[in-house]
Amino acid sequence: MQCSLKWLNRYLEPGNVGPDEAEAVLMGLGFPIESRTEQGGDWLLDVEVTSNRGDCLSHLGLAREVAAKTGRKLRSPLLGLNEPAARPPAGFTLENKAPDACPRFTARVIRGVKVGPSPAWLREALEATGQRSISNVVDVTNFLCHETGNPCHVFDLAKLGGASLVVRVAHKGETLTTLDGKARTLAGDEIVVADATRAQSLAGVIGGADSEVGPGTTDIVLEVATWDPVAVRRASRRHQVRTDASHRFERLVDAGTLATASARAAAMIVEVAGG
C-alpha cells in the first residue's frame, strides 16, 4: 500500500511523524517498508500489509497503529457520523438476493449534485497514492478507499432501470461492460449489483459503464458494502481484473465499519459537489 506521510499525519495528534520514525514504527509493528520517496514536500511509503491485516489497508488504519505504538492521539474523521436510514428513500428500491455473499449493503441517494473538477486538496491526496483525478464525486469514493479502507461506488440514478439496485447471482451468459471499457460475459456464479433489468457492476471488483457518473449526472446512489472474499477473488481472477477494491475485499472488509464510512463519503460528496 502506498502511504502518504502528510495524509497519515492528519489523523495523529501531534501530527509530526517524520519518515524515519514512521519507517521504524511500522516495521516494528510488522509492516515492512519496501521503499520511501520524497515528493513535493511529502514522503510516500510503500508499506507491505500482510493478508491477515486488511484493517490496515488505509491511512486511518495505519494511523491507528502508529498512535497506539507512540502514544499519540488518534484524530478520527468518523466520530459523530450518523448511520444511513433503515429504509431507502422514496423513488428508489434496494434488494439483497445474495446475503451469504453480501452480508451487508448500504445505499444512500444524494440528489442535486454538480459533477465537476475536484478541489486541489482532494486531487493532491489521490495523486500521492498513485490515483488520477476523475471528478469530484468519483474522487471521493477513491479517497474513502484509501482513508478508511472501505471501497465504495456511485451509480447515476437516472441510468438505473426501475430506479433500483438488486444484489444477485449473475445469469450465465449475461454481459456487463465494465468501467475499463471491456465487455465481459459472466459465467453465472459471480455476484453482481444489478438494476431491474441488467447487471450494473461486478460486485467487489469493478463498476459498470452503463451507470457511470458523468458530467450530466445530478442524482446518485452511493454504495458502501462488504462482500465474501472468496466470491470476490474468484470473479477477479476469472475476469483478470485487479482493483484497489478487490484487493481489500479479498482480505475482508468488516461489516461493522460500513455505516460510518457511508456517512463520511456522503458528507464529503455534499461538501465538494453539493446535494
Secondary structure as GFF3:
##gff-version 3
##sequence-region A 1 275
A	DSSP	beta_strand	2	4	.	.	.	ID=ss1
A	DSSP	alpha_helix	5	9	.	.	.	ID=ss2
A	DSSP	beta_strand	12	13	.	.	.	ID=ss3
A	DSSP	alpha_helix	19	28	.	.	.	ID=ss4
A	DSSP	beta_strand	33	39	.	.	.	ID=ss5
A	DSSP	beta_strand	42	47	.	.	.	ID=ss6
A	DSSP	three_ten_helix	54	56	.	.	.	ID=ss7
A	DSSP	alpha_helix	59	70	.	.	.	ID=ss8
A	DSSP	beta_strand	73	74	.	.	.	ID=ss9
A	DSSP	beta_strand	93	96	.	.	.	ID=ss10
A	DSSP	beta_strand	104	111	.	.	.	ID=ss11
A	DSSP	alpha_helix	120	128	.	.	.	ID=ss12
A	DSSP	alpha_helix	136	148	.	.	.	ID=ss13
A	DSSP	beta_strand	152	156	.	.	.	ID=ss14
A	DSSP	three_ten_helix	157	159	.	.	.	ID=ss15
A	DSSP	three_ten_helix	161	163	.	.	.	ID=ss16
A	DSSP	beta_strand	164	169	.	.	.	ID=ss17
A	DSSP	beta_strand	175	177	.	.	.	ID=ss18
A	DSSP	beta_strand	183	185	.	.	.	ID=ss19
A	DSSP	beta_strand	191	194	.	.	.	ID=ss20
A	DSSP	beta_strand	199	202	.	.	.	ID=ss21
A	DSSP	beta_strand	206	207	.	.	.	ID=ss22
A	DSSP	three_ten_helix	209	211	.	.	.	ID=ss23
A	DSSP	beta_strand	219	226	.	.	.	ID=ss24
A	DSSP	alpha_helix	229	238	.	.	.	ID=ss25
A	DSSP	alpha_helix	244	249	.	.	.	ID=ss26
A	DSSP	three_ten_helix	255	257	.	.	.	ID=ss27
A	DSSP	alpha_helix	258	273	.	.	.	ID=ss28
###
